Amino acid sequence: MRPNIDISHTLGGRVKDYAEANDLGLSEAYTEVLEAGLDKLES
């Protein structure tokens, strides 16, 4: 499920591709992507 924010089709597609490549559900993939991004911003 996509978060309730405005995400471009291209970016959503990249997350979907990431999910498929890593055998994840879409929610799991969004969680991983957001956590990785936050970790990078906080470091």
VOTI-965602 format. One record per atom (N, C-alpha, C, O): chain; residue number from 0; residue in three letters; atom name; x, y, z. Coordinates in Angstrom, 2 decimals, decimal comma, always signed. Atoms other than C-alpha are relative to their C-alpha. Layout:
# residues N
<A; NUM; ALA; CA; <X; Y; Z>>;
...
END
This chain:
# residues 43
<A; 0; MET; N; <+0,83; -1,17; +0,00>>;
<A; 0; MET; CA; <+0,00; +0,00; +0,00>>;
<A; 0; MET; C; <+0,88; +1,24; +0,00>>;
<A; 0; MET; O; <+1,88; +1,30; +0,72>>;
<A; 1; ARG; N; <-0,76; -1,24; +0,12>>;
<A; 1; ARG; CA; <+1,29; +3,42; -0,90>>;
<A; 1; ARG; C; <-0,40; +0,97; +1,11>>;
<A; 1; ARG; O; <-1,58; +1,10; +1,42>>;
<A; 2; PRO; N; <+0,33; -0,99; -1,02>>;
<A; 2; PRO; CA; <+1,53; +6,06; +1,83>>;
<A; 2; PRO; C; <-0,91; +1,09; -0,56>>;
<A; 2; PRO; O; <-0,93; +1,33; -1,77>>;
<A; 3; ASN; N; <+0,93; -1,04; +0,43>>;
<A; 3; ASN; CA; <-1,05; +8,84; +1,69>>;
<A; 3; ASN; C; <+0,73; +1,32; -0,22>>;
<A; 3; ASN; O; <+0,44; +2,32; +0,44>>;
<A; 4; ILE; N; <-0,73; -1,21; +0,40>>;
<A; 4; ILE; CA; <+1,36; +11,35; +0,14>>;
<A; 4; ILE; C; <+0,10; -0,01; -1,52>>;
<A; 4; ILE; O; <-0,12; -1,04; -2,17>>;
<A; 5; ASP; N; <-0,12; -0,10; +1,46>>;
<A; 5; ASP; CA; <+1,92; +12,57; -3,39>>;
<A; 5; ASP; C; <+1,35; -0,55; -0,44>>;
<A; 5; ASP; O; <+2,38; +0,10; -0,26>>;
<A; 6; ILE; N; <-1,20; +0,65; +0,50>>;
<A; 6; ILE; CA; <+4,45; +10,18; -4,91>>;
<A; 6; ILE; C; <-0,16; -0,17; -1,51>>;
<A; 6; ILE; O; <-1,19; -0,66; -1,98>>;
<A; 7; SER; N; <+0,09; +0,11; +1,45>>;
<A; 7; SER; CA; <+5,20; +10,31; -8,61>>;
<A; 7; SER; C; <-0,10; -1,46; -0,43>>;
<A; 7; SER; O; <+0,31; -2,37; +0,29>>;
<A; 8; HIS; N; <+0,10; +1,35; +0,56>>;
<A; 8; HIS; CA; <+4,45; +7,30; -10,77>>;
<A; 8; HIS; C; <+1,38; -0,64; -0,12>>;
<A; 8; HIS; O; <+1,55; -1,83; +0,15>>;
<A; 9; THR; N; <-1,37; +0,49; +0,18>>;
<A; 9; THR; CA; <+8,17; +6,97; -11,47>>;
<A; 9; THR; C; <+0,59; -0,48; +1,32>>;
<A; 9; THR; O; <+1,18; -1,56; +1,39>>;
<A; 10; LEU; N; <-0,55; +0,36; -1,30>>;
<A; 10; LEU; CA; <+9,17; +6,93; -7,80>>;
<A; 10; LEU; C; <-0,73; -1,21; +0,57>>;
<A; 10; LEU; O; <-0,10; -2,11; +1,12>>;
<A; 11; GLY; N; <+0,76; +1,15; -0,46>>;
<A; 11; GLY; CA; <+6,37; +4,54; -6,88>>;
<A; 11; GLY; C; <+0,42; -1,26; -0,74>>;
<A; 11; GLY; O; <+0,49; -2,34; -0,14>>;
<A; 12; GLY; N; <-0,46; +1,13; +0,79>>;
<A; 12; GLY; CA; <+7,52; +2,27; -9,69>>;
<A; 12; GLY; C; <+1,36; -0,51; +0,46>>;
<A; 12; GLY; O; <+1,61; -1,71; +0,46>>;
<A; 13; ARG; N; <-1,33; +0,40; -0,50>>;
<A; 13; ARG; CA; <+11,07; +2,28; -8,35>>;
<A; 13; ARG; C; <-0,13; -0,78; +1,30>>;
<A; 13; ARG; O; <+0,58; -1,77; +1,51>>;
<A; 14; VAL; N; <+0,21; +0,73; -1,26>>;
<A; 14; VAL; CA; <+9,83; +1,20; -4,91>>;
<A; 14; VAL; C; <-0,59; -1,37; -0,29>>;
<A; 14; VAL; O; <-0,21; -2,36; +0,33>>;
<A; 15; LYS; N; <+0,59; +1,28; +0,37>>;
<A; 15; LYS; CA; <+7,72; -1,52; -6,52>>;
<A; 15; LYS; C; <+1,07; -0,93; -0,57>>;
<A; 15; LYS; O; <+1,09; -2,11; -0,24>>;
<A; 16; ASP; N; <-1,11; +0,81; +0,55>>;
<A; 16; ASP; CA; <+10,77; -2,74; -8,48>>;
<A; 16; ASP; C; <+0,92; -0,48; +1,12>>;
<A; 16; ASP; O; <+1,37; -1,62; +1,11>>;
<A; 17; TYR; N; <-0,84; +0,37; -1,15>>;
<A; 17; TYR; CA; <+12,80; -2,72; -5,24>>;
<A; 17; TYR; C; <-0,66; -1,14; +0,77>>;
<A; 17; TYR; O; <+0,00; -2,10; +1,17>>;
<A; 18; ALA; N; <+0,74; +1,04; -0,72>>;
<A; 18; ALA; CA; <+10,09; -4,79; -3,53>>;
<A; 18; ALA; C; <+0,10; -1,34; -0,72>>;
<A; 18; ALA; O; <+0,37; -2,36; -0,10>>;
<A; 19; GLU; N; <-0,05; +1,24; +0,78>>;
<A; 19; GLU; CA; <+10,02; -7,35; -6,32>>;
<A; 19; GLU; C; <+1,40; -0,60; -0,01>>;
<A; 19; GLU; O; <+1,56; -1,82; +0,09>>;
<A; 20; ALA; N; <-1,38; +0,48; +0,05>>;
<A; 20; ALA; CA; <+13,82; -7,59; -6,50>>;
<A; 20; ALA; C; <+0,46; -0,59; +1,32>>;
<A; 20; ALA; O; <+1,37; -1,41; +1,36>>;
<A; 21; ASN; N; <-0,42; +0,44; -1,33>>;
<A; 21; ASN; CA; <+14,06; -8,19; -2,75>>;
<A; 21; ASN; C; <-1,04; -0,87; +0,69>>;
<A; 21; ASN; O; <-0,99; -1,07; +1,90>>;
<A; 22; ASP; N; <+1,05; +0,89; -0,51>>;
<A; 22; ASP; CA; <+11,02; -10,46; -2,33>>;
<A; 22; ASP; C; <-0,70; +0,58; +1,22>>;
<A; 22; ASP; O; <-0,85; -0,08; +2,25>>;
<A; 23; LEU; N; <+0,69; -0,71; -1,08>>;
<A; 23; LEU; CA; <+9,20; -7,90; -0,16>>;
<A; 23; LEU; C; <-1,40; +0,37; -0,45>>;
<A; 23; LEU; O; <-1,68; +0,48; -1,64>>;
<A; 24; GLY; N; <+1,29; -0,59; +0,29>>;
<A; 24; GLY; CA; <+5,64; -6,75; +0,07>>;
<A; 24; GLY; C; <+0,21; +1,50; -0,21>>;
<A; 24; GLY; O; <+1,25; +2,04; +0,17>>;
<A; 25; LEU; N; <-0,14; -1,42; +0,30>>;
<A; 25; LEU; CA; <+5,03; -3,18; -1,04>>;
<A; 25; LEU; C; <+0,12; +0,83; +1,28>>;
<A; 25; LEU; O; <+0,92; +1,76; +1,34>>;
<A; 26; SER; N; <-0,09; -0,72; -1,27>>;
<A; 26; SER; CA; <+4,47; -1,95; +2,53>>;
<A; 26; SER; C; <+1,38; -0,18; +0,63>>;
<A; 26; SER; O; <+1,97; +0,77; +1,15>>;
<A; 27; GLU; N; <-1,34; +0,26; -0,54>>;
<A; 27; GLU; CA; <+7,71; -3,61; +3,64>>;
<A; 27; GLU; C; <+1,05; +0,80; -0,76>>;
<A; 27; GLU; O; <+1,97; +1,35; -0,16>>;
<A; 28; ALA; N; <-0,96; -0,73; +0,81>>;
<A; 28; ALA; CA; <+9,58; -2,00; +0,76>>;
<A; 28; ALA; C; <-0,03; +1,49; +0,33>>;
<A; 28; ALA; O; <+1,01; +2,12; +0,48>>;
<A; 29; TYR; N; <+0,10; -1,42; -0,37>>;
<A; 29; TYR; CA; <+8,24; +1,48; +1,58>>;
<A; 29; TYR; C; <+0,63; +0,23; +1,37>>;
<A; 29; TYR; O; <+1,32; +1,23; +1,56>>;
<A; 30; THR; N; <-0,58; -0,13; -1,33>>;
<A; 30; THR; CA; <+9,23; +0,94; +5,22>>;
<A; 30; THR; C; <+1,52; +0,00; -0,07>>;
<A; 30; THR; O; <+2,17; +0,86; +0,53>>;
<A; 31; GLU; N; <-1,47; +0,07; +0,12>>;
<A; 31; GLU; CA; <+12,78; -0,07; +4,29>>;
<A; 31; GLU; C; <+0,57; +1,26; -0,66>>;
<A; 31; GLU; O; <+1,58; +1,80; -0,22>>;
<A; 32; VAL; N; <-0,48; -1,19; +0,72>>;
<A; 32; VAL; CA; <+13,18; +2,82; +1,86>>;
<A; 32; VAL; C; <-0,05; +1,23; +0,90>>;
<A; 32; VAL; O; <+0,89; +2,02; +0,94>>;
<A; 33; LEU; N; <+0,13; -1,15; -0,89>>;
<A; 33; LEU; CA; <+11,89; +5,37; +4,37>>;
<A; 33; LEU; C; <+1,00; -0,06; +1,15>>;
<A; 33; LEU; O; <+1,60; +0,95; +1,50>>;
<A; 34; GLU; N; <-0,97; +0,13; -1,10>>;
<A; 34; GLU; CA; <+14,04; +4,00; +7,21>>;
<A; 34; GLU; C; <+1,41; +0,26; -0,48>>;
<A; 34; GLU; O; <+2,18; +0,93; +0,22>>;
<A; 35; ALA; N; <-1,34; -0,23; +0,54>>;
<A; 35; ALA; CA; <+17,15; +3,98; +5,03>>;
<A; 35; ALA; C; <+0,22; +1,50; -0,27>>;
<A; 35; ALA; O; <+1,29; +2,04; +0,01>>;
<A; 36; GLY; N; <-0,11; -1,42; +0,27>>;
<A; 36; GLY; CA; <+16,47; +7,55; +3,95>>;
<A; 36; GLY; C; <+0,14; +0,82; +1,28>>;
<A; 36; GLY; O; <+0,94; +1,75; +1,34>>;
<A; 37; LEU; N; <-0,10; -0,69; -1,28>>;
<A; 37; LEU; CA; <+15,94; +8,71; +7,53>>;
<A; 37; LEU; C; <+1,35; -0,22; +0,65>>;
<A; 37; LEU; O; <+1,93; +0,71; +1,21>>;
<A; 38; ASP; N; <-1,32; +0,28; -0,56>>;
<A; 38; ASP; CA; <+19,10; +6,97; +8,68>>;
<A; 38; ASP; C; <+1,07; +0,86; -0,66>>;
<A; 38; ASP; O; <+1,96; +1,38; +0,00>>;
<A; 39; LYS; N; <-0,99; -0,80; +0,74>>;
<A; 39; LYS; CA; <+21,06; +8,77; +5,97>>;
<A; 39; LYS; C; <-0,11; +1,48; +0,37>>;
<A; 39; LYS; O; <+0,90; +2,16; +0,52>>;
<A; 40; LEU; N; <+0,20; -1,40; -0,35>>;
<A; 40; LEU; CA; <+19,52; +12,14; +6,83>>;
<A; 40; LEU; C; <+0,49; +0,32; +1,42>>;
<A; 40; LEU; O; <+0,99; +1,41; +1,69>>;
<A; 41; GLU; N; <-0,37; -0,22; -1,38>>;
<A; 41; GLU; CA; <+20,24; +11,70; +10,53>>;
<A; 41; GLU; C; <+1,50; -0,17; +0,26>>;
<A; 41; GLU; O; <+1,99; +0,22; +1,32>>;
<A; 42; SER; N; <-1,44; +0,22; -0,23>>;
<A; 42; SER; CA; <+23,90; +10,74; +10,06>>;
<A; 42; SER; C; <+0,83; +1,12; -0,56>>;
<A; 42; SER; O; <+2,06; +1,10; -0,46>>;
END
